């Protein structure tokens, strides 16, 4: 039976909705705002996290909460109801917010059934390998990586190369032997993290990080020629919202970043995971600077389906501007007991 079919008919009763804002400064130099969506019913609460990046949209959403009607659903009928709502003005934000609702509905349905995500799929949680995603400042320096390695020597990294990376910085980063993913951000437009195709940067990254996954390169005549010998380690993130997007890629991928929030619906997430497994495509999980329960949800999914991947799902405290205290190290140990979609 398909993965989603094992969950689609879970009953879920919703008696009340609520939402609240969370804000936190990040190591990437911006203040992150997310919305925690709460679904109340039968003395239980299901939680989801809306990871839209526009702070004003979070405030307006909480002030005038748009929800499906309360009542009795299955997860499938709830998904249909939330999918019909005008949740946000553009497709990316609609997917992010829909995932917040759909994950909350699954969390509540599982709690009302007295079970958790793993048990509902007749599986068990495995320890999760994770990498730490961080930007290196403006101008970029080695300081953040150096500090993390001093405190946690086994740390593995996902980094975002930019045209400002100097040969010396590249040498120091490569010399750590700890960089596992390099995200070239070649499919972003109009954001603060845009990185236009830079042939010199691509050449240095491919040469100096010969074992690292190369994520989201921009495809031009020049870059395609340069990337052609390296397709086995090219991964995609931003362009992937479901199976159709994988099938539309210019070549069959060997590895993909699975970010549940990009897919919007639980059905699309699980369908994509099954497609990758059937086609021998390795996977690793990705997050969106979640500040709360959303991070647990990507942990739960990674734990079941790609626990050994280079999962960009480090505990949220690794995103704080100053890493202090004692943080968990990779791999993350599964919880001894859990309920719903939670992983703590």
ZIDA-V393214 format. One record per residue. RES is the residue in one small letter. SS is DSSP state (H for helix, E for strand, C for the rest). PHI is phi in degrees with one decimal (NA if undefined). OMEGA is omega as a letter, one per 20 degrees, with the letter a starting at -180 (none if undefined). Layout:
BEGIN
RES;SS;PHI;OMEGA
RES;SS;PHI;OMEGA
END
This chain:
BEGIN
x;C;NA;r
x;C;-58.6;a
x;C;-54.8;a
x;H;-65.8;a
x;H;-63.7;r
x;H;-76.0;a
x;C;-118.2;a
x;C;-59.6;a
x;C;-97.0;r
x;C;-60.4;r
x;E;-73.3;r
x;E;-143.7;r
x;E;-108.2;a
x;E;-114.1;a
x;C;-103.9;a
x;E;-163.0;r
x;E;-115.7;r
x;E;-152.2;r
x;E;-153.9;r
x;E;-146.4;a
x;E;-96.4;r
x;E;-130.4;r
x;E;-132.4;r
x;E;-156.9;r
x;E;-69.1;a
x;C;-123.4;r
x;C;-69.8;r
x;C;-88.6;r
x;C;87.2;r
x;C;-136.1;r
x;E;-92.7;a
x;E;-89.1;r
x;E;-122.0;r
x;E;-134.7;r
x;E;-115.2;r
x;E;-88.6;r
x;E;-96.2;r
x;E;-117.1;r
x;E;-116.3;a
x;E;-103.8;r
x;E;-178.3;r
x;C;53.0;r
x;C;61.5;r
x;E;-133.9;r
x;E;-130.1;r
x;E;-102.2;a
x;E;-116.4;r
x;E;-140.4;a
x;E;-128.7;r
x;E;-86.7;a
x;C;-109.8;r
x;C;-53.1;a
x;C;-91.4;a
x;C;-86.0;a
x;H;-60.6;a
x;H;-63.4;r
x;H;-67.5;r
x;H;-67.0;a
x;H;-62.3;a
x;H;-68.3;r
x;H;-67.1;a
x;H;-66.5;r
x;H;-67.6;a
x;C;-139.1;a
x;C;-65.8;r
x;C;-98.5;a
x;C;-141.0;r
x;C;-66.6;r
x;C;-60.4;r
x;C;-69.9;r
x;E;140.2;a
x;E;-97.0;a
x;E;-134.9;q
x;E;-102.9;r
x;H;-60.2;a
x;H;-63.7;a
x;H;-70.2;r
x;H;-65.4;r
x;H;-57.6;r
x;H;-63.6;a
x;H;-67.8;a
x;H;-72.0;r
x;H;-66.1;r
x;C;-86.2;a
x;C;-82.1;r
x;C;-88.3;a
x;C;-81.8;a
x;C;-165.2;a
x;C;-77.7;a
x;C;-133.0;a
x;H;-60.6;a
x;H;-63.1;a
x;H;-66.8;r
x;H;-61.7;r
x;H;-64.2;r
x;H;-58.4;a
x;H;-71.4;r
x;H;-61.5;r
x;H;-61.0;r
x;H;-57.4;r
x;H;-71.2;a
x;H;-67.4;r
x;H;-68.6;r
x;H;-64.5;r
x;H;-65.9;r
x;H;-66.2;r
x;H;-57.0;a
x;H;-68.3;a
x;H;-60.5;r
x;H;-66.0;r
x;H;-65.9;r
x;H;-65.3;r
x;C;-87.0;r
x;C;70.7;a
x;C;-141.6;r
x;E;-130.6;a
x;H;-60.7;a
x;H;-63.2;a
x;H;-63.4;a
x;H;-63.3;r
x;C;-100.8;r
x;C;56.7;r
x;C;-131.3;r
x;C;-129.5;r
x;C;-74.3;r
x;C;-111.8;r
x;C;-58.8;a
x;E;-109.7;r
x;C;-74.6;r
x;E;-135.8;r
x;C;-113.7;r
x;E;-102.5;r
x;E;-94.1;a
x;E;-153.1;r
x;C;-95.0;a
x;C;-111.4;r
x;C;92.3;a
x;C;-136.8;j
x;C;-73.1;a
x;C;-68.3;r
x;C;-135.8;r
x;C;-83.4;a
x;H;-58.5;a
x;H;-61.6;r
x;H;-64.4;a
x;H;-61.0;a
x;H;-61.6;a
x;H;-64.4;a
x;H;-69.5;r
x;H;-65.0;a
x;H;-83.4;a
x;C;-136.7;a
x;C;-60.9;a
x;C;-87.3;a
x;C;-58.8;r
x;C;-109.5;a
x;E;-125.4;r
x;E;-115.2;a
x;E;-123.3;r
x;C;-111.1;r
x;C;-62.0;r
x;C;-131.6;r
x;C;-64.2;r
x;C;-84.6;r
x;C;-65.2;r
x;C;-89.5;r
x;H;-56.1;r
x;H;-65.7;r
x;H;-63.7;r
x;H;-59.1;r
x;H;-62.3;a
x;H;-66.6;r
x;H;-65.4;r
x;H;-63.0;a
x;H;-66.4;r
x;H;-70.7;a
x;C;67.0;a
x;C;-117.2;a
x;E;-90.2;a
x;E;-107.2;a
x;E;-137.1;r
x;E;-122.9;a
x;E;-95.6;a
x;C;-83.0;r
x;C;52.1;a
x;C;-80.4;a
x;C;-122.0;r
x;C;-105.8;r
x;C;-137.0;r
x;C;75.0;r
x;C;-117.6;r
x;C;-74.9;a
x;C;-110.3;r
x;C;-53.1;r
x;C;-135.6;r
x;C;-59.2;r
x;C;-58.3;a
x;C;-130.6;a
x;H;-60.7;a
x;H;-64.6;r
x;H;-62.2;a
x;H;-58.6;a
x;H;-60.5;a
x;H;-66.4;a
x;H;-64.3;a
x;H;-64.4;a
x;H;-77.7;a
x;H;-82.8;r
x;C;-117.7;a
x;C;-70.4;a
x;C;-107.8;a
x;C;-78.3;r
x;E;-71.0;r
x;E;-106.9;a
x;E;-104.6;r
x;C;51.1;r
x;C;-70.0;r
x;C;-73.6;a
x;C;-106.5;r
x;C;-126.9;r
x;H;-56.2;a
x;H;-71.8;a
x;H;-70.7;r
x;H;-62.2;r
x;H;-64.0;a
x;H;-69.1;a
x;H;-82.2;a
x;H;-50.2;a
x;H;-74.2;a
x;H;-119.4;a
x;H;-61.9;a
x;H;-63.1;a
x;H;-115.4;r
x;E;-91.2;a
x;E;-119.9;a
x;C;-130.6;r
x;C;-134.7;a
x;C;-55.4;a
x;C;-79.1;a
x;C;-102.3;r
x;C;-124.9;a
x;C;165.3;a
x;H;-60.0;a
x;H;-57.3;r
x;H;-69.7;r
x;H;-64.9;a
x;H;-65.4;a
x;C;-89.0;a
x;C;-64.2;a
x;C;-69.2;r
x;C;-150.1;a
x;C;-67.1;a
x;C;-77.6;r
x;C;-95.8;a
x;E;-150.8;a
x;E;-141.3;r
x;E;-91.2;r
x;E;-103.0;r
x;C;-109.3;a
x;H;-51.2;a
x;H;-63.6;r
x;H;-70.0;a
x;H;-87.4;r
x;C;83.5;a
x;C;-100.2;r
x;H;-61.0;a
x;H;-59.6;a
x;H;-65.6;r
x;H;-58.5;a
x;H;-71.0;r
x;H;-62.3;a
x;H;-67.6;r
x;H;-60.3;r
x;H;-64.8;r
x;H;-61.2;a
x;H;-63.3;r
x;H;-62.6;a
x;H;-68.2;a
x;C;-108.2;r
x;C;66.6;r
x;C;-94.9;r
x;E;-69.2;a
x;E;-130.4;r
x;E;-143.1;a
x;E;-87.8;r
x;E;-136.8;r
x;C;-121.9;a
x;C;-134.3;a
x;C;55.0;r
x;C;-60.4;a
x;C;-106.3;a
x;C;-144.7;a
x;H;-64.3;r
x;H;-59.0;r
x;H;-68.3;r
x;H;-60.7;a
x;H;-66.5;r
x;H;-70.3;r
x;H;-65.1;a
x;H;-60.7;a
x;H;-68.5;r
x;H;-62.4;a
x;H;-61.4;a
x;H;-83.7;a
x;H;-115.5;r
x;C;-152.5;a
x;C;-63.8;a
x;C;-93.1;r
x;C;-71.9;r
x;C;-80.8;a
x;E;-71.6;r
x;E;-85.1;a
x;C;-135.7;r
x;C;-56.7;r
x;C;-49.2;a
x;H;-56.4;a
x;H;-62.9;r
x;H;-67.4;r
x;H;-89.6;r
x;C;-66.9;a
x;C;-56.0;r
x;C;-120.5;a
x;C;-82.2;a
x;C;-130.7;r
x;C;77.0;a
x;C;-105.7;a
x;C;-101.1;r
x;C;-63.0;r
x;C;-112.0;a
x;C;-74.6;j
x;C;-85.2;r
x;E;-75.6;r
x;C;-81.2;r
x;C;-63.5;r
x;C;-67.7;r
x;C;-68.2;r
x;C;-137.1;r
x;C;-150.3;r
x;C;-135.9;r
x;E;62.1;r
x;C;-96.2;a
x;C;-69.6;a
x;C;-141.3;r
x;C;-154.5;none
END
